[in-house]
Every structure is written in structure tokens, then in C-alpha cells.
């Protein structure tokens, strides 16, 4: 049976400011997080949904492996960030589709867990996608070695069957993604 979905999934070779503007429009704060004052890492792997009718990029999710410690135990997680869906195509399951594609790739990278940060109004969306809230305080690094309390919601999802989130304070040993 042919797939008649009007959007095609692509692994993107890069993801630029111009791509973000095509999805969310030209804004100084497209994700609504500028007020946090945080400096963010760029993602390494990028996935996009392109509308077949006109070739327009309408959704994105990026990935980056991150070092962290929880309760003193060090491990890596795959950070998911830069999730964006164009306003005119929302409500069609594209966030689910782009995040699922990113997580499929994340499972090939080695870590047992994925991590993301989101504004509180988006937590319910990620919960519907199977993400769980990290209840402990999360500290992240910032330039010049400063460590700050993450003001956004921190959520995680297992990448392997049986993976759990350990107990204890979380320290991201890098800038957030």
C-alpha cells in the first residue's frame, strides 16, 4: 500500500537559523526561553519533516550526546532539542512523528536514556509522547564554568527496555542542548 502522507522525513545534513525561521518565523525568541538567560549547545544530528506539496521544511528535532551525573553516578544521555513544528501544520501529529524519528536514531547512539528541557506548557505534550518528568533539581553548566539551576521542566524517556531514571540531583556536565 502506498504511503500518502503529505510529509516526508529527512535526516538533515545541517540545520541553520534560516531553517528555523522557515518553520517558526523570524523571532528573537522562537522557543520562548530567552528569559532563562541560558546559553545552549547546538545539536549534532538533525531530522526534519518536509511538506511534499512544496518542499517546505515544517518540523525539526535535533540530538546531541550529553555527559551528566545523577546522584553522583556518571553516564551519558541523548539530548533532544530544537523541536519545532510550523504553526500552520500543528495538530497533525507532526511533533510525535519528528520526535519518534529522532528517538529511533538516538537508540543507535548508545545511551539508555534521552533528556529534554521544555517550558511548562509543553510538558503535557511530551507526556503524551511517553516522556516522564525528572523530579530532582537539575543543574546545568554555563559559560566560564558557572553552574545554574535549570528553570525549565526536565523530562526523560528510556531508549532501552528496562531503563530507569536514577535517584538524586542531576548535573548536566555541559551547556544544555
Secondary structure, 3 states (H helix, E strand, C coil): CCCCCCEEEEEECCCCHHHHHHHHCCCCCCCCCHHHCCCECCCCEEEEEEECCCCEEEEEEEEEEEEEEECCEEEEEEEEEEEEECHHHCCCCHHHHHHHHHHHHHCCCCCCEEEEEECHHHHHHHHHCCCEECCCCEEEECHHHCEEECCCEEEEEECCCCCCCCCCCEEECCCEC
